[in-house]
């Protein structure tokens, strides 16, 4: 394990926007530096049904919740690498373990109640917001969100799904309004990520 640094949190609206693939599926094979993953559902993006995902290095501030095993169900937020394999965004942030249709990670936002609600909320978010700017910039300077819905429509959607409400709250509280009420520019990333993260109780 690597003990050198504290993990930098990346808020889920940024992770979702950055991901080439967001998928639900199961591990079919585990090797030394990667695992084979069979996709059962695409939430964002498209690829072959069977992909290879790089195994990220665990460390003190970011251990795995469980051992990687064949048959383990995961929900993954992935970036495609030049070699054609995929990489989980921000390590454990992009690799969510699922047992009995519940997430194993107790440090997930409490609004991420189960995979069904999360997938629906992500789809609603992607249908509502577009993200622009350099998402590889460590400080996410000059990154902004554009909404194709009015603020009144957004508040209505927030009542329909707890995950969408959480993601929309991030955009609205971490960003300032531009000239129009649907164009947001990032400002307080670290404060939001720190203050809004609450451990859930269902494990």
Secondary structure, 3 states (H helix, E strand, C coil): CECCCCCCCCCHHHHHHHCCEEEEEEEEEECCCEEEEEEEEEEECCCCCEEEEECCCCECCECCCCCCCCCCEEEEEEEECCCCCEEECCHHHHEEEEECCEECCCCCCCCCCCHHHHHHHHHHHHHHEEEECCCCCCCCCCCEEEECCCHHHHHHHHCCCHHHHHHHHHHHHHEEECCCCCEEEECCHHHHHHHHCCCCCCC
